[in-house]
Amino acid sequence: MGQGYNQEKTDQGKVLEPRELLARNQPLAIRGAAGTGKTTCALHFLLAGRDHHERCLWITTAETPDELRAAAHAHGWSLEGLDVLALPMVERLAQPDQRQTLFRPAHVELDETMQEILTSLARSQPERVVLDSLSILRDLADDPLAYRRQMLTLKQALRASGCTALVTDEMAAEPDLHVRTLAHGVVRLLRDVTTFGNEQRQVEIVKMRGMAFHSGRHDLVIATGGIQVFPRLGPVMNALEAPSAVASTGVARLDTLLGGGLDPGTATLLVGAAGTGKSTVTMQCATAALARGHAVAVYLFDERPPTWFARAAQLGFPLRQAVTQGTLHVEQIDPAELSPGQFAHAVQHDVTQRAVHLVVIDSLTGYVHAMPDARFVTLHMHELLTWLGQHSAITLLVLDQHGLLEGPMLAPVDLSYLADTVLLFRYFEDRGTIRRAVSVVKRRSGPHEHTIREMTLGPHGIGVGEPLTQFRGVLTGLPTYEGDRPDGPP
């Protein structure tokens, strides 16, 4: 997008490099409230210029050079090679007794400050410059016309010097239309502290003249080492064509129920009450995929990996060895710490870098809790499932329903229309014994069996029986036996 340098990629995100969003010799404004990462972003910008042997100038109106060095040191950075101009604006505002009173501050102090900035630009002749921040300059001006005149003067000086500029600005109650008008591009940083859990940070490109950009809000995090941005997953221009062969689950009767197996590039939703066997089926599918030589990634929202491996071993699934071999990746996701954007890019990394063919998300209930607003769950899932489908990955989504027998089975969110296949799991009672049933209620990619089969769990894995043709009302939980034997089936 525009002229600039290539993005520096990390395992799960991309370091924000504003030069990518900005043509040369044009000003970019980064706006946000205190603590959103404006200074950190500006440091990224200048340090990238230094790494490319460009002359860089930092003009600060709010921080001292020592404070700036401390902020850089917290990320493991050094300011060596950067010119720093510290304007004592805070001291001037904090000591009104030392200010002259013959003329208005807007006509003297603002003019003097702008003159210092212009003189520094002429002396340093930088190729990149950061002005941090405009908010104090705006506070000095008690006349909007004088402020706008100074902003025009600054823009002309920056353009005449041939440098690429980044200015930071505090978010005010009223938007600064002068900044939006004069800047070539405007980027907004946002920070929201949830009631429980980690804070949610996002970045939004408000405008970027003459360039296409990915609109909307994208998750970001600030950690030691700087800012990482996690753009929303967009459509793949050259999508991979999904192979035609279906993948077996490793259980012949379950394959029959599914109409042959799992189709590459599709998402299967496993929905049912807790304990009905949904996670066990995902373990079975993972074991079958590993046996075919495919890599598998499992993301656990509701269970710790040691417990998951212990359950798998009890059911006869030898999955620990696959982790040692590097073909199975099992990760516990904390929805209070990991944003939805981070999670999506973790999945993207596994598919593109580890050649993962089967993705298991257990469960979507935890994914829903990770969302700051439940209204956007379907949008996030739609983007993720579309991207996975374009990369021919098989996705298994576990969704817990509330309720057991004789009551309404409710899910925290309805994602059935996003899934290509829906496996329905149910408890049912028979002669004082709780049994499990499984059925397929939807398969977009082809025909499937419309029966209900019993499913059993044991030390040798999953067992799927014959269709329950002698029962009526299995999905209600309290079926009626209509067989020809008085005592019913064994």
C-alpha positions in Angstrom: 0.0 0.0 0.0 1.9 3.0 -1.2 5.7 3.5 -1.2 7.7 2.2 1.8 9.3 -0.8 3.2 8.2 -4.4 3.6 6.4 -5.4 6.7 8.4 -7.1 9.5 6.4 -10.2 10.3 6.2 -12.0 13.6 4.7 -15.4 14.4 1.2 -14.0 15.1 1.1 -10.5 13.9 2.8 -7.7 12.0 4.8 -4.8 13.5 3.1 -1.6 12.6 5.3 0.3 10.2 3.5 3.6 9.3 5.7 4.2 6.3 3.8 1.4 4.5 0.7 3.5 4.8 2.2 6.7 3.7 3.7 8.1 0.5 6.9 9.9 0.8 6.9 13.6 1.7 3.4 13.4 3.2 2.3 13.9 6.8 0.5 11.2 8.7 -1.4 11.8 12.0 -1.8 9.2 14.6 -4.6 10.0 17.1 -5.6 8.4 20.3 -6.2 8.8 24.0 -3.4 8.6 26.5 -1.9 5.1 26.7 -3.0 3.9 23.3 0.5 3.5 22.0 1.1 6.7 19.9 4.6 7.3 21.1 5.5 3.6 20.7 4.2 3.7 17.2 6.2 6.8 16.4 9.3 5.2 17.8 8.8 2.2 15.4 8.6 4.7 12.6 11.8 6.5 13.4 13.8 3.4 14.3 12.8 1.8 11.0 14.2 4.9 9.2 17.4 4.7 11.2 17.8 1.1 10.2 17.6 2.2 6.6 20.3 4.9 7.2 17.9 7.8 7.0 18.3 11.0 9.0 15.6 11.1 11.7 14.4 13.9 14.0 12.2 13.5 17.1 10.4 16.7 18.2 8.8 16.3 21.6 6.5 18.9 23.3 5.5 16.8 26.3 8.4 14.6 27.3 12.0 15.2 28.2 14.8 13.3 26.4 15.3 11.1 29.5 11.6 10.1 29.5 11.8 9.3 25.8 14.9 7.2 26.4 13.2 5.3 29.2 10.2 4.5 27.0 12.5 3.2 24.3 14.6 1.2 26.8 11.4 -0.5 28.0 11.2 -2.1 24.6 14.9 -2.9 24.3 15.5 0.0 21.9 18.3 2.6 21.8 17.8 6.2 20.5 21.4 6.3 19.2 21.5 7.9 15.8 18.3 10.0 16.3 18.2 13.7 16.7 16.0 14.8 19.6 14.5 18.3 20.0 12.8 18.8 23.4 10.6 21.9 23.5 9.8 22.8 27.2 6.1 23.3 26.6 5.0 21.6 29.8 7.3 23.9 31.8 5.9 27.0 30.1 2.3 26.0 30.8 3.1 24.9 34.4 4.8 28.2 35.3 2.4 31.0 34.4 4.3 33.6 36.5 7.2 33.4 34.0 5.0 34.0 30.9 4.9 37.4 29.4 1.5 39.2 29.8 1.9 42.1 27.3 0.8 40.0 24.4 -1.5 37.0 24.1 0.3 33.6 24.3 -1.2 32.6 21.0 0.7 35.4 19.3 4.1 34.9 21.1 4.6 31.5 22.6 3.0 29.6 19.8 5.0 31.6 17.2 8.2 31.0 19.2 7.6 27.3 19.4 6.8 27.0 15.7 10.0 29.0 14.9 12.0 26.5 17.0 10.5 23.6 15.0 11.2 25.2 11.6 14.7 26.1 12.6 15.4 22.5 13.7 14.0 21.1 10.5 16.2 23.4 8.5 19.3 22.5 10.6 18.8 18.7 10.7 17.3 18.2 7.2 15.7 14.9 8.3 14.2 12.3 6.0 11.8 11.3 8.7 10.4 13.4 11.5 8.1 12.8 14.4 6.2 15.6 16.2 4.9 14.4 19.5 2.4 15.9 20.1 0.1 18.5 18.5 -2.2 18.6 21.5 0.0 21.0 23.5 0.4 23.3 20.5 -3.4 23.3 20.2 -3.7 24.2 23.9 -1.4 27.2 23.4 -3.5 28.7 20.7 -6.6 30.5 22.0 -7.5 31.5 18.4 -8.5 28.7 16.0 -7.4 30.8 13.0 -3.9 31.2 14.5 -3.7 27.5 15.1 -4.8 26.6 11.6 -2.3 29.2 10.2 0.5 27.5 12.1 -0.5 24.1 10.9 -0.4 25.2 7.3 3.0 26.7 7.9 4.2 23.4 9.4 2.8 21.4 6.6 4.5 23.6 4.0 7.8 23.4 5.9 7.6 19.6 6.1 6.9 19.3 2.4 9.6 21.8 1.4 12.2 19.8 3.5 11.3 16.6 1.6 10.7 14.6 4.8 8.1 12.1 5.7 6.4 13.2 8.9 4.4 11.5 11.6 2.5 13.7 14.1 0.7 12.4 17.2 -2.4 14.0 18.6 -4.5 13.3 21.7 -8.1 12.5 21.2 -10.2 15.4 22.3 -14.0 15.6 23.0 -14.3 17.5 19.7 -12.4 16.1 16.7 -9.6 18.3 15.3 -10.8 18.9 11.8 -7.6 20.8 11.1 -5.5 17.7 11.5 -7.9 15.6 9.4 -7.8 18.1 6.6 -4.1 18.8 6.5 -2.8 15.2 7.1 -2.4 12.9 4.1 -3.5 10.0 6.3 -5.1 9.6 9.8 -4.7 6.5 11.9 -6.7 6.2 15.2 -5.6 4.0 18.1 -8.2 2.8 20.6 -8.1 1.2 24.0 -11.0 -0.4 25.9 -10.7 -1.9 29.4 -13.2 -4.7 29.8 -15.0 -5.4 33.0 -12.9 -8.5 33.5 -9.8 -9.6 31.7 -7.2 -7.9 29.6 -7.6 -4.6 27.8 -8.7 -4.5 24.2 -6.6 -2.4 21.8 -7.4 -1.7 18.2 -6.2 0.4 15.3 -8.3 2.0 12.6 -7.3 3.8 9.5 -9.6 6.8 9.2 -8.3 8.1 5.9 -5.4 7.6 3.5 -5.5 9.7 0.4 -4.9 8.0 -2.9 -4.4 4.5 -1.4 -6.4 1.4 -0.8 -6.4 0.2 2.7 -8.1 -2.4 4.9 -10.9 -0.4 6.6 -12.4 -1.1 9.9 -10.8 -1.9 13.3 -8.0 -4.3 13.8 -6.7 -5.8 17.0 -3.3 -4.8 18.3 -1.2 -5.5 21.4 1.7 -3.6 23.0 4.4 -5.8 24.4 8.1 -5.7 25.1 9.5 -5.1 21.6 6.8 -2.8 20.4 3.4 -2.9 18.7 1.9 -5.9 16.9 -1.1 -5.5 14.7 -3.4 -8.3 13.7 -5.4 -7.3 10.6 -8.7 -8.9 10.0 -8.5 -11.8 7.7 -9.5 -10.8 4.2 -10.4 -13.0 1.3 -7.5 -14.8 -0.5 -7.0 -13.6 -4.0 -5.6 -16.9 -5.3 -7.5 -19.3 -3.2 -6.3 -22.9 -3.2 -8.6 -25.4 -4.8 -9.8 -28.0 -2.3 -9.1 -31.6 -3.2 -12.1 -33.7 -4.1 -11.3 -36.7 -1.8 -13.0 -36.7 1.6 -11.1 -37.4 4.7 -12.1 -40.4 6.9 -12.8 -39.9 10.6 -11.3 -43.3 11.3 -14.7 -44.7 12.3 -16.5 -46.4 9.3 -20.1 -45.9 10.6 -19.4 -42.3 11.5 -18.1 -41.8 7.9 -21.3 -43.5 6.6 -23.4 -41.1 8.8 -21.4 -38.1 7.3 -21.9 -39.3 3.7 -18.3 -40.4 3.3 -16.3 -38.4 5.8 -15.1 -34.8 6.2 -14.7 -32.6 3.2 -11.5 -30.5 2.8 -12.1 -26.8 3.0 -15.3 -27.2 5.1 -16.2 -26.5 8.7 -18.1 -29.0 10.8 -20.0 -27.9 13.9 -20.3 -30.4 16.7 -23.1 -29.3 18.9 -24.6 -30.9 22.0 -24.7 -30.8 25.8 -21.6 -31.3 27.9 -20.4 -34.9 28.0 -22.1 -36.1 24.9 -18.8 -36.9 23.1 -18.1 -33.9 21.0 -14.5 -33.4 22.1 -13.9 -37.2 21.8 -15.0 -37.1 18.2 -12.5 -34.3 17.5 -9.8 -36.5 19.1 -10.8 -39.3 16.8 -10.6 -37.1 13.8 -7.2 -35.8 14.9 -5.9 -39.3 15.3 -7.1 -40.2 11.8 -5.6 -37.1 10.3 -2.2 -37.8 11.9 -2.3 -41.3 10.6 -2.7 -39.9 7.1 0.4 -37.8 7.7 -1.5 -34.5 8.1 -0.6 -31.9 10.7 -3.2 -30.9 13.3 -3.8 -27.9 15.5 -6.1 -28.0 18.5 -7.1 -24.8 20.4 -8.5 -25.4 23.8 -10.6 -22.7 25.4 -12.2 -24.7 28.2 -9.7 -27.4 29.1 -6.0 -27.6 30.0 -3.7 -29.6 27.7 -2.6 -32.1 30.4 -6.3 -33.0 31.1 -7.0 -33.2 27.4 -4.1 -35.6 26.8 -5.1 -37.7 29.8 -8.6 -38.1 28.5 -7.2 -38.9 25.0 -5.0 -41.6 26.5 -7.9 -43.2 28.4 -9.9 -43.4 25.2 -7.0 -45.1 23.4 -5.8 -42.1 21.3 -1.9 -41.8 21.4 -1.6 -38.1 20.8 1.3 -37.1 23.0 3.8 -38.7 20.6 2.5 -36.6 17.8 3.4 -33.4 19.7 7.0 -34.7 20.1 7.1 -35.3 16.4 5.8 -31.8 15.6 2.7 -32.9 13.7 0.3 -32.0 16.5 0.0 -28.5 18.0 -2.1 -28.2 21.2 -2.5 -24.7 22.7 -4.6 -23.5 25.5 -6.3 -20.1 24.8 -7.1 -17.7 27.5 -10.0 -15.5 26.2 -9.2 -12.9 28.9 -5.7 -12.4 27.5 -5.9 -13.1 23.8 -7.9 -10.9 21.5 -10.0 -12.5 18.6 -7.6 -10.9 16.1 -4.6 -12.5 17.8 -6.4 -15.9 17.8 -7.2 -15.7 14.1 -3.6 -14.9 13.2 -2.4 -17.8 15.4 -4.6 -20.1 13.4 -3.4 -18.5 10.2 0.2 -19.0 11.2 -0.3 -22.7 11.9 -2.0 -23.3 8.6 0.5 -21.3 6.5 3.8 -22.1 8.4 3.1 -25.5 9.9 1.0 -26.9 7.0 -1.8 -27.7 9.4 -4.6 -29.6 7.6 -7.1 -30.1 10.5 -8.0 -27.2 12.9 -10.0 -28.0 16.1 -11.6 -25.2 18.1 -12.8 -26.5 21.4 -15.0 -24.8 22.2 -16.8 -21.9 20.5 -18.3 -21.1 23.9 -14.9 -19.9 25.0 -14.4 -18.0 21.7 -17.6 -16.2 22.3 -16.4 -15.1 25.7 -13.3 -13.7 24.1 -15.3 -11.2 22.1 -15.7 -7.7 23.5 -19.1 -7.6 21.8 -21.1 -10.8 21.1 -22.7 -9.1 18.0 -19.4 -9.5 16.1 -18.9 -13.2 16.8 -20.5 -14.3 13.6 -18.4 -11.7 11.6 -15.2 -12.9 13.1 -16.1 -16.6 12.6 -17.2 -15.9 9.0 -13.8 -14.3 8.2 -11.9 -17.1 9.8 -13.9 -20.0 8.3 -13.8 -18.4 4.9 -10.0 -18.1 5.1 -9.6 -21.6 6.3 -11.8 -22.9 3.6 -9.8 -21.1 0.9 -6.7 -22.9 2.3 -8.4 -26.3 2.1 -8.3 -26.8 5.8 -10.8 -29.0 7.7 -12.2 -27.2 10.7 -14.0 -28.8 13.6 -16.0 -26.4 15.9 -17.2 -27.6 19.2 -20.3 -25.8 20.6 -21.8 -26.5 24.0 -25.5 -26.4 24.5 -27.2 -25.7 27.9 -29.7 -28.3 29.1 -29.8 -32.0 29.3 -33.2 -33.9 29.2 -36.7 -32.7 28.6 -35.6 -29.0 28.4 -34.8 -26.6 25.6 -31.3 -27.1 24.3 -29.8 -23.6 23.9 -26.5 -22.5 22.6 -24.8 -19.2 23.5 -24.7 -18.2 19.8 -26.2 -19.7 16.6 -23.4 -20.4 14.1 -25.0 -23.4 12.4 -25.6 -21.4 9.2 -21.8 -20.8 9.0 -20.9 -24.5 9.2 -20.9 -26.7 6.1 -21.8 -29.8 8.2 -23.6 -30.0 11.6 -23.2 -33.0 13.9 -25.8 -33.2 16.6 -25.1 -35.0 19.8 -27.8 -36.0 22.3 -28.3 -37.9 25.6 -31.3 -40.2 25.8 -32.6 -42.3 28.6 -33.4 -46.0 28.2 -34.5 -48.2 31.1 -32.6 -46.1 33.7 -29.5 -45.8 31.6 -28.2 -42.7 29.9 -27.1 -43.3 26.4 -25.7 -41.1 23.6 -26.9 -40.5 20.1 -25.4 -38.8 17.1 -26.9 -37.6 13.9 -26.1 -35.3 10.9 -28.6 -32.6 10.4 -26.8 -30.7 7.6 -24.1 -31.3 4.9 -23.7 -28.8 2.2 -21.1 -30.7 0.1 -23.3 -33.7 -0.6 -25.9 -36.2 0.7 -25.7 -37.7 4.2 -27.4 -40.3 6.2 -30.6 -39.1 7.9 -30.7 -41.6 10.7 -29.9 -41.4 14.4 -27.2 -43.7 15.6 -26.0 -44.6 19.1 -22.5 -43.6 20.1 -20.5 -45.3 22.8 -17.2 -44.2 24.4 -14.7 -46.7 25.8 -11.0 -47.5 26.2 -10.7 -48.3 22.6 -12.2 -45.1 21.3 -15.6 -44.4 19.7 -18.2 -46.9 18.8 -21.1 -46.0 16.5 -24.0 -48.5 16.3 -26.7 -49.2 13.9 -29.5 -46.7 13.3 -31.9 -46.4 16.2 -34.9 -47.5 14.2 -36.7 -49.0 17.1 -36.9 -45.8 19.1 -39.1 -42.7 18.5 -38.3 -39.4 20.0 -34.5 -39.9 20.7 -33.7 -36.3 20.2 -36.2 -35.3 22.9 -34.1 -37.2 25.5 -36.9 -39.4 26.6 -37.7 -41.7 23.6 -40.4 -44.4 23.3 -39.3 -47.9 22.4 -41.3 -49.4 19.5 -39.4 -52.5 18.9 -40.7 -56.0 18.5 -39.1 -57.4 21.7 -40.9 -56.9 25.0 -37.8 -56.1 27.0 -36.3 -53.8 24.4 -32.8 -53.9 23.0 -29.9 -55.1 25.1 
